[in-house]
Amino acid sequence: MTPRPRAARARRPDLLLSDVMMPRLDGYELLDAVRSAGDAGHPVILLSARAGEEAAIQGLSAGADDYLPKPFSGES
């Protein structure tokens, strides 16, 4: 199933959680589509197997509200 930004706009979710690496539409493209449609009303969190400060900066610079590397732990 291909992610559809229009479904997110129609249903108005409280949160969009997306993996960066997806086969047809990556997380950055999804984020761009949602934000360019003028829909900044819900937070977007990106997940990725790419860890490190550089990857997090790229995700946040793209407009994500947060960026979580995988795997992640609930322990802090």
PQR file with spaces between the fields and no chain letter, atoms N, CA, C, O and H, PARSE charges and radii, in Angstrom:
ATOM       1  N    MET     1       0.842   -1.181    0.000 -0.4000 1.5000
ATOM       2  CA   MET     1       0.000    0.000    0.000 -0.0000 2.0000
ATOM       3  C    MET     1       0.886    1.242    0.000  0.5500 1.7000
ATOM       4  O    MET     1       1.786    1.361    0.831 -0.5500 1.4000
ATOM       5  N    THR     2       0.641    2.147   -0.908 -0.4000 1.5000
ATOM       6  CA   THR     2       1.414    3.367   -1.023 -0.0000 2.0000
ATOM       7  C    THR     2       0.869    4.421   -0.071  0.5500 1.7000
ATOM       8  O    THR     2      -0.341    4.648   -0.035 -0.5500 1.4000
ATOM       9  H    THR     2      -0.090    2.050   -1.583  0.4000 1.0000
ATOM      10  N    PRO     3       1.750    5.078    0.712 -0.5600 1.5000
ATOM      11  CA   PRO     3       1.272    6.157    1.581  0.2800 2.0000
ATOM      12  C    PRO     3       0.654    7.262    0.740  0.5500 1.7000
ATOM      13  O    PRO     3       1.183    7.614   -0.315 -0.5500 1.4000
ATOM      14  N    ARG     4      -0.443    7.801    1.195 -0.4000 1.5000
ATOM      15  CA   ARG     4      -1.138    8.843    0.451 -0.0000 2.0000
ATOM      16  C    ARG     4      -1.300   10.091    1.318  0.5500 1.7000
ATOM      17  O    ARG     4      -2.074   10.093    2.275 -0.5500 1.4000
ATOM      18  H    ARG     4      -0.872    7.516    2.052  0.4000 1.0000
ATOM      19  N    PRO     5      -0.563   11.153    0.976 -0.5600 1.5000
ATOM      20  CA   PRO     5      -0.700   12.381    1.756  0.2800 2.0000
ATOM      21  C    PRO     5      -2.137   12.872    1.824  0.5500 1.7000
ATOM      22  O    PRO     5      -2.531   13.465    2.829 -0.5500 1.4000
ATOM      23  N    ARG     6      -2.932   12.643    0.783 -0.4000 1.5000
ATOM      24  CA   ARG     6      -4.307   13.138    0.806 -0.0000 2.0000
ATOM      25  C    ARG     6      -5.115   12.435    1.891  0.5500 1.7000
ATOM      26  O    ARG     6      -6.034   13.031    2.452 -0.5500 1.4000
ATOM      27  H    ARG     6      -2.612   12.162   -0.033  0.4000 1.0000
ATOM      28  N    ALA     7      -4.789   11.174    2.199 -0.4000 1.5000
ATOM      29  CA   ALA     7      -5.481   10.468    3.275 -0.0000 2.0000
ATOM      30  C    ALA     7      -5.181   11.138    4.613  0.5500 1.7000
ATOM      31  O    ALA     7      -6.059   11.244    5.469 -0.5500 1.4000
ATOM      32  H    ALA     7      -4.042   10.690    1.743  0.4000 1.0000
ATOM      33  N    ALA     8      -3.950   11.586    4.790 -0.4000 1.5000
ATOM      34  CA   ALA     8      -3.595   12.286    6.031 -0.0000 2.0000
ATOM      35  C    ALA     8      -4.333   13.614    6.139  0.5500 1.7000
ATOM      36  O    ALA     8      -4.737   14.018    7.230 -0.5500 1.4000
ATOM      37  H    ALA     8      -3.237   11.500    4.095  0.4000 1.0000
ATOM      38  N    ARG     9      -4.509   14.286    5.016 -0.4000 1.5000
ATOM      39  CA   ARG     9      -5.237   15.559    5.053 -0.0000 2.0000
ATOM      40  C    ARG     9      -6.719   15.336    5.313  0.5500 1.7000
ATOM      41  O    ARG     9      -7.348   16.124    6.020 -0.5500 1.4000
ATOM      42  H    ARG     9      -4.181   13.957    4.130  0.4000 1.0000
ATOM      43  N    ALA    10      -7.282   14.278    4.753 -0.4000 1.5000
ATOM      44  CA   ALA    10      -8.713   14.017    4.902 -0.0000 2.0000
ATOM      45  C    ALA    10      -9.068   13.552    6.309  0.5500 1.7000
ATOM      46  O    ALA    10     -10.127   13.897    6.834 -0.5500 1.4000
ATOM      47  H    ALA    10      -6.771   13.638    4.179  0.4000 1.0000
ATOM      48  N    ARG    11      -8.195   12.778    6.909 -0.4000 1.5000
ATOM      49  CA   ARG    11      -8.504   12.209    8.229 -0.0000 2.0000
ATOM      50  C    ARG    11      -7.976   13.042    9.387  0.5500 1.7000
ATOM      51  O    ARG    11      -8.378   12.828   10.531 -0.5500 1.4000
ATOM      52  H    ARG    11      -7.335   12.496    6.483  0.4000 1.0000
ATOM      53  N    ARG    12      -7.087   13.984    9.114 -0.4000 1.5000
ATOM      54  CA   ARG    12      -6.509   14.861   10.124 -0.0000 2.0000
ATOM      55  C    ARG    12      -5.987   14.094   11.337  0.5500 1.7000
ATOM      56  O    ARG    12      -6.521   14.242   12.437 -0.5500 1.4000
ATOM      57  H    ARG    12      -6.760   14.158    8.185  0.4000 1.0000
ATOM      58  N    PRO    13      -4.951   13.279   11.151 -0.5600 1.5000
ATOM      59  CA   PRO    13      -4.409   12.519   12.279  0.2800 2.0000
ATOM      60  C    PRO    13      -3.762   13.440   13.310  0.5500 1.7000
ATOM      61  O    PRO    13      -3.381   14.569   13.000 -0.5500 1.4000
ATOM      62  N    ASP    14      -3.646   12.949   14.517 -0.4000 1.5000
ATOM      63  CA   ASP    14      -2.980   13.706   15.571 -0.0000 2.0000
ATOM      64  C    ASP    14      -1.471   13.714   15.377  0.5500 1.7000
ATOM      65  O    ASP    14      -0.779   14.608   15.863 -0.5500 1.4000
ATOM      66  H    ASP    14      -3.955   12.032   14.768  0.4000 1.0000
ATOM      67  N    LEU    15      -0.967   12.713   14.664 -0.4000 1.5000
ATOM      68  CA   LEU    15       0.464   12.540   14.484 -0.0000 2.0000
ATOM      69  C    LEU    15       0.725   11.738   13.211  0.5500 1.7000
ATOM      70  O    LEU    15       0.013   10.777   12.922 -0.5500 1.4000
ATOM      71  H    LEU    15      -1.529   11.987   14.269  0.4000 1.0000
ATOM      72  N    LEU    16       1.739   12.133   12.458 -0.4000 1.5000
ATOM      73  CA   LEU    16       2.208   11.322   11.329 -0.0000 2.0000
ATOM      74  C    LEU    16       3.554   10.732   11.728  0.5500 1.7000
ATOM      75  O    LEU    16       4.483   11.456   12.087 -0.5500 1.4000
ATOM      76  H    LEU    16       2.318   12.914   12.693  0.4000 1.0000
ATOM      77  N    LEU    17       3.642    9.420   11.660 -0.4000 1.5000
ATOM      78  CA   LEU    17       4.867    8.698   11.979 -0.0000 2.0000
ATOM      79  C    LEU    17       5.270    7.941   10.727  0.5500 1.7000
ATOM      80  O    LEU    17       4.535    7.073   10.255 -0.5500 1.4000
ATOM      81  H    LEU    17       2.888    8.832   11.368  0.4000 1.0000
ATOM      82  N    SER    18       6.441    8.269   10.188 -0.4000 1.5000
ATOM      83  CA   SER    18       6.841    7.686    8.909 -0.0000 2.0000
ATOM      84  C    SER    18       8.288    7.242    8.944  0.5500 1.7000
ATOM      85  O    SER    18       9.147    7.914    9.514 -0.5500 1.4000
ATOM      86  H    SER    18       7.038    8.974   10.571  0.4000 1.0000
ATOM      87  N    ASP    19       8.545    6.100    8.327 -0.4000 1.5000
ATOM      88  CA   ASP    19       9.914    5.663    8.113 -0.0000 2.0000
ATOM      89  C    ASP    19      10.482    6.517    6.987  0.5500 1.7000
ATOM      90  O    ASP    19       9.755    6.903    6.071 -0.5500 1.4000
ATOM      91  H    ASP    19       7.847    5.554    7.864  0.4000 1.0000
ATOM      92  N    VAL    20      11.753    6.808    7.047 -0.4000 1.5000
ATOM      93  CA   VAL    20      12.394    7.575    5.974 -0.0000 2.0000
ATOM      94  C    VAL    20      12.516    6.706    4.727  0.5500 1.7000
ATOM      95  O    VAL    20      12.275    7.178    3.616 -0.5500 1.4000
ATOM      96  H    VAL    20      12.343    6.494    7.791  0.4000 1.0000
ATOM      97  N    MET    21      12.886    5.449    4.904 -0.4000 1.5000
ATOM      98  CA   MET    21      13.142    4.568    3.767 -0.0000 2.0000
ATOM      99  C    MET    21      11.911    3.713    3.464  0.5500 1.7000
ATOM     100  O    MET    21      11.637    2.721    4.140 -0.5500 1.4000
ATOM     101  H    MET    21      13.082    5.066    5.807  0.4000 1.0000
ATOM     102  N    MET    22      11.181    4.124    2.433 -0.4000 1.5000
ATOM     103  CA   MET    22      10.021    3.379    1.959 -0.0000 2.0000
ATOM     104  C    MET    22      10.182    3.210    0.451  0.5500 1.7000
ATOM     105  O    MET    22      10.891    3.995   -0.178 -0.5500 1.4000
ATOM     106  H    MET    22      11.404    4.929    1.883  0.4000 1.0000
ATOM     107  N    PRO    23       9.548    2.215   -0.135 -0.5600 1.5000
ATOM     108  CA   PRO    23       9.817    1.901   -1.544  0.2800 2.0000
ATOM     109  C    PRO    23       9.332    2.914   -2.577  0.5500 1.7000
ATOM     110  O    PRO    23      10.063    3.179   -3.531 -0.5500 1.4000
ATOM     111  N    ARG    24       8.175    3.477   -2.443 -0.4000 1.5000
ATOM     112  CA   ARG    24       7.640    4.353   -3.502 -0.0000 2.0000
ATOM     113  C    ARG    24       7.703    5.830   -3.152  0.5500 1.7000
ATOM     114  O    ARG    24       8.001    6.662   -4.008 -0.5500 1.4000
ATOM     115  H    ARG    24       7.581    3.262   -1.668  0.4000 1.0000
ATOM     116  N    LEU    25       7.431    6.147   -1.937 -0.4000 1.5000
ATOM     117  CA   LEU    25       7.421    7.535   -1.474 -0.0000 2.0000
ATOM     118  C    LEU    25       8.170    7.549   -0.159  0.5500 1.7000
ATOM     119  O    LEU    25       7.679    7.019    0.838 -0.5500 1.4000
ATOM     120  H    LEU    25       7.189    5.470   -1.242  0.4000 1.0000
ATOM     121  N    ASP    26       9.361    8.154   -0.140 -0.4000 1.5000
ATOM     122  CA   ASP    26      10.104    8.111    1.113 -0.0000 2.0000
ATOM     123  C    ASP    26       9.547    9.123    2.118  0.5500 1.7000
ATOM     124  O    ASP    26       8.710    9.958    1.777 -0.5500 1.4000
ATOM     125  H    ASP    26       9.759    8.585   -0.950  0.4000 1.0000
ATOM     126  N    GLY    27      10.014    9.034    3.327 -0.4000 1.5000
ATOM     127  CA   GLY    27       9.508    9.881    4.402 -0.0000 2.0000
ATOM     128  C    GLY    27       9.693   11.366    4.137  0.5500 1.7000
ATOM     129  O    GLY    27       8.851   12.178    4.521 -0.5500 1.4000
ATOM     130  H    GLY    27      10.694    8.355    3.603  0.4000 1.0000
ATOM     131  N    TYR    28      10.791   11.723    3.484 -0.4000 1.5000
ATOM     132  CA   TYR    28      11.032   13.129    3.159 -0.0000 2.0000
ATOM     133  C    TYR    28      10.032   13.625    2.120  0.5500 1.7000
ATOM     134  O    TYR    28       9.554   14.756    2.206 -0.5500 1.4000
ATOM     135  H    TYR    28      11.475   11.063    3.172  0.4000 1.0000
ATOM     136  N    GLU    29       9.717   12.786    1.141 -0.4000 1.5000
ATOM     137  CA   GLU    29       8.729   13.160    0.124 -0.0000 2.0000
ATOM     138  C    GLU    29       7.334   13.286    0.744  0.5500 1.7000
ATOM     139  O    GLU    29       6.575   14.196    0.411 -0.5500 1.4000
ATOM     140  H    GLU    29      10.106   11.867    1.070  0.4000 1.0000
ATOM     141  N    LEU    30       7.010   12.365    1.642 -0.4000 1.5000
ATOM     142  CA   LEU    30       5.729   12.440    2.342 -0.0000 2.0000
ATOM     143  C    LEU    30       5.648   13.717    3.165  0.5500 1.7000
ATOM     144  O    LEU    30       4.640   14.423    3.127 -0.5500 1.4000
ATOM     145  H    LEU    30       7.626   11.625    1.913  0.4000 1.0000
ATOM     146  N    LEU    31       6.703   14.012    3.903 -0.4000 1.5000
ATOM     147  CA   LEU    31       6.756   15.232    4.707 -0.0000 2.0000
ATOM     148  C    LEU    31       6.598   16.463    3.828  0.5500 1.7000
ATOM     149  O    LEU    31       5.834   17.369    4.159 -0.5500 1.4000
ATOM     150  H    LEU    31       7.522   13.439    3.934  0.4000 1.0000
ATOM     151  N    ASP    32       7.309   16.502    2.718 -0.4000 1.5000
ATOM     152  CA   ASP    32       7.224   17.631    1.801 -0.0000 2.0000
ATOM     153  C    ASP    32       5.809   17.787    1.233  0.5500 1.7000
ATOM     154  O    ASP    32       5.292   18.900    1.141 -0.5500 1.4000
ATOM     155  H    ASP    32       7.929   15.766    2.448  0.4000 1.0000
ATOM     156  N    ALA    33       5.194   16.673    0.857 -0.4000 1.5000
ATOM     157  CA   ALA    33       3.840   16.723    0.296 -0.0000 2.0000
ATOM     158  C    ALA    33       2.839   17.252    1.314  0.5500 1.7000
ATOM     159  O    ALA    33       1.970   18.054    0.974 -0.5500 1.4000
ATOM     160  H    ALA    33       5.615   15.769    0.933  0.4000 1.0000
ATOM     161  N    VAL    34       2.956   16.808    2.553 -0.4000 1.5000
ATOM     162  CA   VAL    34       2.028   17.252    3.597 -0.0000 2.0000
ATOM     163  C    VAL    34       2.254   18.730    3.923  0.5500 1.7000
ATOM     164  O    VAL    34       1.304   19.505    4.031 -0.5500 1.4000
ATOM     165  H    VAL    34       3.662   16.156    2.830  0.4000 1.0000
ATOM     166  N    ARG    35       3.514   19.105    4.078 -0.4000 1.5000
ATOM     167  CA   ARG    35       3.821   20.505    4.423 -0.0000 2.0000
ATOM     168  C    ARG    35       3.498   21.459    3.265  0.5500 1.7000
ATOM     169  O    ARG    35       2.994   22.557    3.502 -0.5500 1.4000
ATOM     170  H    ARG    35       4.286   18.476    3.991  0.4000 1.0000
ATOM     171  N    SER    36       3.779   21.063    2.029 -0.4000 1.5000
ATOM     172  CA   SER    36       3.528   21.950    0.893 -0.0000 2.0000
ATOM     173  C    SER    36       2.035   22.129    0.632  0.5500 1.7000
ATOM     174  O    SER    36       1.624   23.092   -0.017 -0.5500 1.4000
ATOM     175  H    SER    36       4.188   20.171    1.837  0.4000 1.0000
ATOM     176  N    ALA    37       1.237   21.209    1.134 -0.4000 1.5000
ATOM     177  CA   ALA    37      -0.218   21.351    1.014 -0.0000 2.0000
ATOM     178  C    ALA    37      -0.758   22.319    2.062  0.5500 1.7000
ATOM     179  O    ALA    37      -1.968   22.516    2.174 -0.5500 1.4000
ATOM     180  H    ALA    37       1.571   20.427    1.660  0.4000 1.0000
ATOM     181  N    GLY    38       0.155   22.923    2.832 -0.4000 1.5000
ATOM     182  CA   GLY    38      -0.255   23.894    3.840 -0.0000 2.0000
ATOM     183  C    GLY    38      -0.788   23.246    5.100  0.5500 1.7000
ATOM     184  O    GLY    38      -1.481   23.891    5.887 -0.5500 1.4000
ATOM     185  H    GLY    38       1.138   22.762    2.741  0.4000 1.0000
ATOM     186  N    ASP    39      -0.473   21.980    5.298 -0.4000 1.5000
ATOM     187  CA   ASP    39      -0.996   21.260    6.444 -0.0000 2.0000
ATOM     188  C    ASP    39       0.104   21.069    7.478  0.5500 1.7000
ATOM     189  O    ASP    39       0.746   20.019    7.525 -0.5500 1.4000
ATOM     190  H    ASP    39       0.089   21.456    4.658  0.4000 1.0000
ATOM     191  N    ALA    40       0.315   22.067    8.288 -0.4000 1.5000
ATOM     192  CA   ALA    40       1.329   21.988    9.334 -0.0000 2.0000
ATOM     193  C    ALA    40       0.674   21.778   10.693  0.5500 1.7000
ATOM     194  O    ALA    40       1.297   22.004   11.730 -0.5500 1.4000
ATOM     195  H    ALA    40      -0.206   22.920    8.249  0.4000 1.0000
ATOM     196  N    GLY    41      -0.576   21.348   10.687 -0.4000 1.5000
ATOM     197  CA   GLY    41      -1.332   21.244   11.922 -0.0000 2.0000
ATOM     198  C    GLY    41      -1.040   20.027   12.772  0.5500 1.7000
ATOM     199  O    GLY    41      -1.462   19.981   13.927 -0.5500 1.4000
ATOM     200  H    GLY    41      -1.083   21.165    9.845  0.4000 1.0000
ATOM     201  N    HIS    42      -0.335   19.042   12.249 -0.4000 1.5000
ATOM     202  CA   HIS    42      -0.019   17.887   13.071 -0.0000 2.0000
ATOM     203  C    HIS    42       1.476   17.615   13.016  0.5500 1.7000
ATOM     204  O    HIS    42       2.119   17.867   11.997 -0.5500 1.4000
ATOM     205  H    HIS    42       0.008   19.079   11.310  0.4000 1.0000
ATOM     206  N    PRO    43       2.031   17.100   14.110 -0.5600 1.5000
ATOM     207  CA   PRO    43       3.464   16.814   14.122  0.2800 2.0000
ATOM     208  C    PRO    43       3.805   15.632   13.225  0.5500 1.7000
ATOM     209  O    PRO    43       3.005   14.716   13.038 -0.5500 1.4000
ATOM     210  N    VAL    44       5.014   15.680   12.677 -0.4000 1.5000
ATOM     211  CA   VAL    44       5.527   14.598   11.845 -0.0000 2.0000
ATOM     212  C    VAL    44       6.824   14.110   12.482  0.5500 1.7000
ATOM     213  O    VAL    44       7.749   14.887   12.717 -0.5500 1.4000
ATOM     214  H    VAL    44       5.664   16.425   12.829  0.4000 1.0000
ATOM     215  N    ILE    45       6.871   12.809   12.755 -0.4000 1.5000
ATOM     216  CA   ILE    45       8.071   12.194   13.305 -0.0000 2.0000
ATOM     217  C    ILE    45       8.593   11.207   12.269  0.5500 1.7000
ATOM     218  O    ILE    45       7.857   10.352   11.776 -0.5500 1.4000
ATOM     219  H    ILE    45       6.119   12.178   12.563  0.4000 1.0000
ATOM     220  N    LEU    46       9.871   11.343   11.952 -0.4000 1.5000
ATOM     221  CA   LEU    46      10.514   10.433   11.010 -0.0000 2.0000
ATOM     222  C    LEU    46      11.346    9.409   11.765  0.5500 1.7000
ATOM     223  O    LEU    46      12.019    9.736   12.743 -0.5500 1.4000
ATOM     224  H    LEU    46      10.469   12.037   12.352  0.4000 1.0000
ATOM     225  N    LEU    47      11.291    8.164   11.298 -0.4000 1.5000
ATOM     226  CA   LEU    47      12.104    7.071   11.830 -0.0000 2.0000
ATOM     227  C    LEU    47      13.069    6.637   10.747  0.5500 1.7000
ATOM     228  O    LEU    47      12.739    6.663    9.561 -0.5500 1.4000
ATOM     229  H    LEU    47      10.744    7.899   10.504  0.4000 1.0000
ATOM     230  N    SER    48      14.268    6.237   11.157 -0.4000 1.5000
ATOM     231  CA   SER    48      15.211    5.750   10.153 -0.0000 2.0000
ATOM     232  C    SER    48      16.266    4.864   10.790  0.5500 1.7000
ATOM     233  O    SER    48      16.608    5.019   11.962 -0.5500 1.4000
ATOM     234  H    SER    48      14.537    6.216   12.120  0.4000 1.0000
ATOM     235  N    ALA    49      16.771    3.939   10.002 -0.4000 1.5000
ATOM     236  CA   ALA    49      17.888    3.105   10.447 -0.0000 2.0000
ATOM     237  C    ALA    49      19.182    3.912   10.445  0.5500 1.7000
ATOM     238  O    ALA    49      20.177    3.497   11.039 -0.5500 1.4000
ATOM     239  H    ALA    49      16.493    3.813    9.049  0.4000 1.0000
ATOM     240  N    ARG    50      19.167    5.053    9.784 -0.4000 1.5000
ATOM     241  CA   ARG    50      20.343    5.933    9.794 -0.0000 2.0000
ATOM     242  C    ARG    50      20.398    6.652   11.132  0.5500 1.7000
ATOM     243  O    ARG    50      19.506    7.432   11.465 -0.5500 1.4000
ATOM     244  H    ARG    50      18.359    5.390    9.302  0.4000 1.0000
ATOM     245  N    ALA    51      21.419    6.392   11.873 -0.4000 1.5000
ATOM     246  CA   ALA    51      21.572    7.018   13.183 -0.0000 2.0000
ATOM     247  C    ALA    51      22.640    8.100   13.098  0.5500 1.7000
ATOM     248  O    ALA    51      23.345    8.217   12.096 -0.5500 1.4000
ATOM     249  H    ALA    51      22.144    5.758   11.603  0.4000 1.0000
ATOM     250  N    GLY    52      22.745    8.865   14.128 -0.4000 1.5000
ATOM     251  CA   GLY    52      23.789    9.869   14.201 -0.0000 2.0000
ATOM     252  C    GLY    52      23.240   11.273   14.054  0.5500 1.7000
ATOM     253  O    GLY    52      22.123   11.494   13.585 -0.5500 1.4000
ATOM     254  H    GLY    52      22.172    8.770   14.942  0.4000 1.0000
ATOM     255  N    GLU    53      24.055   12.192   14.466 -0.4000 1.5000
ATOM     256  CA   GLU    53      23.660   13.593   14.489 -0.0000 2.0000
ATOM     257  C    GLU    53      23.357   14.129   13.094  0.5500 1.7000
ATOM     258  O    GLU    53      22.410   14.896   12.919 -0.5500 1.4000
ATOM     259  H    GLU    53      24.963   12.012   14.847  0.4000 1.0000
ATOM     260  N    GLU    54      24.149   13.736   12.104 -0.4000 1.5000
ATOM     261  CA   GLU    54      23.948   14.229   10.736 -0.0000 2.0000
ATOM     262  C    GLU    54      22.580   13.817   10.191  0.5500 1.7000
ATOM     263  O    GLU    54      21.893   14.624    9.564 -0.5500 1.4000
ATOM     264  H    GLU    54      24.918   13.113   12.246  0.4000 1.0000
ATOM     265  N    ALA    55      22.186   12.564   10.428 -0.4000 1.5000
ATOM     266  CA   ALA    55      20.884   12.084    9.962 -0.0000 2.0000
ATOM     267  C    ALA    55      19.752   12.823   10.667  0.5500 1.7000
ATOM     268  O    ALA    55      18.759   13.188   10.039 -0.5500 1.4000
ATOM     269  H    ALA    55      22.744   11.909   10.937  0.4000 1.0000
ATOM     270  N    ALA    56      19.900   13.039   11.957 -0.4000 1.5000
ATOM     271  CA   ALA    56      18.876   13.760   12.710 -0.0000 2.0000
ATOM     272  C    ALA    56      18.754   15.201   12.220  0.5500 1.7000
ATOM     273  O    ALA    56      17.645   15.717   12.081 -0.5500 1.4000
ATOM     274  H    ALA    56      20.707   12.742   12.467  0.4000 1.0000
ATOM     275  N    ILE    57      19.863   15.838   11.965 -0.4000 1.5000
ATOM     276  CA   ILE    57      19.844   17.219   11.456 -0.0000 2.0000
ATOM     277  C    ILE    57      19.158   17.267   10.101  0.5500 1.7000
ATOM     278  O    ILE    57      18.392   18.191    9.829 -0.5500 1.4000
ATOM     279  H    ILE    57      20.764   15.419   12.078  0.4000 1.0000
ATOM     280  N    GLN    58      19.422   16.284    9.248 -0.4000 1.5000
ATOM     281  CA   GLN    58      18.775   16.244    7.933 -0.0000 2.0000
ATOM     282  C    GLN    58      17.263   16.118    8.083  0.5500 1.7000
ATOM     283  O    GLN    58      16.513   16.814    7.400 -0.5500 1.4000
ATOM     284  H    GLN    58      20.045   15.533    9.469  0.4000 1.0000
ATOM     285  N    GLY    59      16.812   15.240    8.967 -0.4000 1.5000
ATOM     286  CA   GLY    59      15.375   15.064    9.188 -0.0000 2.0000
ATOM     287  C    GLY    59      14.714   16.305    9.740  0.5500 1.7000
ATOM     288  O    GLY    59      13.640   16.700    9.285 -0.5500 1.4000
ATOM     289  H    GLY    59      17.421   14.674    9.523  0.4000 1.0000
ATOM     290  N    LEU    60      15.352   16.922   10.719 -0.4000 1.5000
ATOM     291  CA   LEU    60      14.784   18.128   11.317 -0.0000 2.0000
ATOM     292  C    LEU    60      14.830   19.302   10.344  0.5500 1.7000
ATOM     293  O    LEU    60      13.910   20.118   10.308 -0.5500 1.4000
ATOM     294  H    LEU    60      16.224   16.601   11.089  0.4000 1.0000
ATOM     295  N    SER    61      15.895   19.386    9.561 -0.4000 1.5000
ATOM     296  CA   SER    61      16.008   20.453    8.562 -0.0000 2.0000
ATOM     297  C    SER    61      14.950   20.309    7.474  0.5500 1.7000
ATOM     298  O    SER    61      14.529   21.300    6.877 -0.5500 1.4000
ATOM     299  H    SER    61      16.643   18.722    9.590  0.4000 1.0000
ATOM     300  N    ALA    62      14.523   19.084    7.218 -0.4000 1.5000
ATOM     301  CA   ALA    62      13.493   18.840    6.204 -0.0000 2.0000
ATOM     302  C    ALA    62      12.108   19.253    6.694  0.5500 1.7000
ATOM     303  O    ALA    62      11.158   19.313    5.914 -0.5500 1.4000
ATOM     304  H    ALA    62      14.865   18.278    7.702  0.4000 1.0000
ATOM     305  N    GLY    63      12.000   19.536    7.986 -0.4000 1.5000
ATOM     306  CA   GLY    63      10.725   19.994    8.519 -0.0000 2.0000
ATOM     307  C    GLY    63      10.040   19.038    9.470  0.5500 1.7000
ATOM     308  O    GLY    63       8.926   19.302    9.922 -0.5500 1.4000
ATOM     309  H    GLY    63      12.772   19.488    8.620  0.4000 1.0000
ATOM     310  N    ALA    64      10.702   17.913    9.786 -0.4000 1.5000
ATOM     311  CA   ALA    64      10.120   16.977   10.747 -0.0000 2.0000
ATOM     312  C    ALA    64      10.146   17.603   12.135  0.5500 1.7000
ATOM     313  O    ALA    64      11.026   18.404   12.451 -0.5500 1.4000
ATOM     314  H    ALA    64      11.608   17.698    9.419  0.4000 1.0000
ATOM     315  N    ASP    65       9.187   17.235   12.944 -0.4000 1.5000
ATOM     316  CA   ASP    65       9.147   17.728   14.316 -0.0000 2.0000
ATOM     317  C    ASP    65      10.093   16.944   15.220  0.5500 1.7000
ATOM     318  O    ASP    65      10.542   17.450   16.249 -0.5500 1.4000
ATOM     319  H    ASP    65       8.473   16.584   12.687  0.4000 1.0000
ATOM     320  N    ASP    66      10.391   15.706   14.828 -0.4000 1.5000
ATOM     321  CA   ASP    66      11.368   14.908   15.555 -0.0000 2.0000
ATOM     322  C    ASP    66      11.895   13.828   14.623  0.5500 1.7000
ATOM     323  O    ASP    66      11.282   13.517   13.602 -0.5500 1.4000
ATOM     324  H    ASP    66      10.026   15.296   13.992  0.4000 1.0000
ATOM     325  N    TYR    67      13.024   13.270   14.983 -0.4000 1.5000
ATOM     326  CA   TYR    67      13.686   12.242   14.189 -0.0000 2.0000
ATOM     327  C    TYR    67      14.190   11.190   15.161  0.5500 1.7000
ATOM     328  O    TYR    67      14.945   11.502   16.082 -0.5500 1.4000
ATOM     329  H    TYR    67      13.522   13.522   15.812  0.4000 1.0000
ATOM     330  N    LEU    68      13.775    9.944   14.961 -0.4000 1.5000
ATOM     331  CA   LEU    68      14.179    8.858   15.845 -0.0000 2.0000
ATOM     332  C    LEU    68      14.958    7.808   15.065  0.5500 1.7000
ATOM     333  O    LEU    68      14.455    7.266   14.081 -0.5500 1.4000
ATOM     334  H    LEU    68      13.161    9.691   14.213  0.4000 1.0000
ATOM     335  N    PRO    69      16.189    7.514   15.499 -0.5600 1.5000
ATOM     336  CA   PRO    69      16.933    6.442   14.846  0.2800 2.0000
ATOM     337  C    PRO    69      16.408    5.087   15.310  0.5500 1.7000
ATOM     338  O    PRO    69      15.969    4.944   16.452 -0.5500 1.4000
ATOM     339  N    LYS    70      16.453    4.089   14.420 -0.4000 1.5000
ATOM     340  CA   LYS    70      16.052    2.728   14.784 -0.0000 2.0000
ATOM     341  C    LYS    70      17.306    1.867   14.857  0.5500 1.7000
ATOM     342  O    LYS    70      18.269    2.171   14.152 -0.5500 1.4000
ATOM     343  H    LYS    70      16.809    4.204   13.492  0.4000 1.0000
ATOM     344  N    PRO    71      17.352    0.856   15.632 -0.5600 1.5000
ATOM     345  CA   PRO    71      16.363    0.571   16.667  0.2800 2.0000
ATOM     346  C    PRO    71      16.512    1.563   17.801  0.5500 1.7000
ATOM     347  O    PRO    71      17.583    2.127   18.021 -0.5500 1.4000
ATOM     348  N    PHE    72      15.444    1.759   18.498 -0.4000 1.5000
ATOM     349  CA   PHE    72      15.499    2.673   19.633 -0.0000 2.0000
ATOM     350  C    PHE    72      15.030    1.942   20.879  0.5500 1.7000
ATOM     351  O    PHE    72      14.366    0.908   20.802 -0.5500 1.4000
ATOM     352  H    PHE    72      14.574    1.300   18.319  0.4000 1.0000
ATOM     353  N    SER    73      15.383    2.490   22.009 -0.4000 1.5000
ATOM     354  CA   SER    73      15.070    1.865   23.278 -0.0000 2.0000
ATOM     355  C    SER    73      14.156    2.771   24.078  0.5500 1.7000
ATOM     356  O    SER    73      14.281    3.994   24.018 -0.5500 1.4000
ATOM     357  H    SER    73      15.922    3.330   22.072  0.4000 1.0000
ATOM     358  N    GLY    74      13.255    2.189   24.814 -0.4000 1.5000
ATOM     359  CA   GLY    74      12.380    2.962   25.688 -0.0000 2.0000
ATOM     360  C    GLY    74      13.083    3.424   26.948  0.5500 1.7000
ATOM     361  O    GLY    74      12.575    4.266   27.689 -0.5500 1.4000
ATOM     362  H    GLY    74      13.154    1.196   24.863  0.4000 1.0000
ATOM     363  N    GLU    75      14.262    2.861   27.181 -0.4000 1.5000
ATOM     364  CA   GLU    75      15.032    3.246   28.356 -0.0000 2.0000
ATOM     365  C    GLU    75      15.862    4.481   28.045  0.5500 1.7000
ATOM     366  O    GLU    75      16.505    4.568   26.998 -0.5500 1.4000
ATOM     367  H    GLU    75      14.675    2.177   26.579  0.4000 1.0000
ATOM     368  N    SER    76      15.840    5.426   28.960 -0.4000 1.5000
ATOM     369  CA   SER    76      16.637    6.660   28.760 -0.0000 2.0000
ATOM     370  C    SER    76      17.638    6.814   29.864  0.5500 1.7000
ATOM     371  O    SER    76      18.399    7.781   29.878 -0.5500 1.4000
ATOM     372  H    SER    76      15.318    5.355   29.810  0.4000 1.0000
